[in-house]
Amino acid sequence: MKNKRTDRLNSELRKLIYEVISNRLMLPEVTEMFTITEVDCAPDLKSAKVYLSVYSQSEDKRKKTYDAICKASSEIRKELCHVMSIRTVPELRFYEDGAFAYGNKIDTILSIHIILNILT
């Protein structure tokens, strides 16, 4: 079970990681809109899973943005060291959050279902 400290750290990391990527690093490969949906620190605070959603109409641009952020994980961690006041900043592991894509898929299915019901 997670404790309050880990929950607060997860929330703070989520905000700071977004800020570092969008304002401090200025990665030229990051061309699409993105959000950090969740951060899940390990109980020992050595590593953190960072769930990332990239919003784009182009699959190629979405993939390039996601890959650029993943490749910059050590730079992001370095910047977090300067901003945060904890002993060690956890190692960041980025994972793609498929919730947005799944939601779009469900919307499409429902739209098709509604259209078929209207036609019949």
Secondary structure, 3 states (H helix, E strand, C coil): CCCHHHHHHHHHHHHHHHHHHHHHHCCCCCCCEEEEEEEEECCCCCEEEEEEEEECCCHHHHHHHHHHHHHCHHHHHHHHHHHCCCCCCCEEEEEECCHHHHHHHHHHHHHHHHHHHHHC
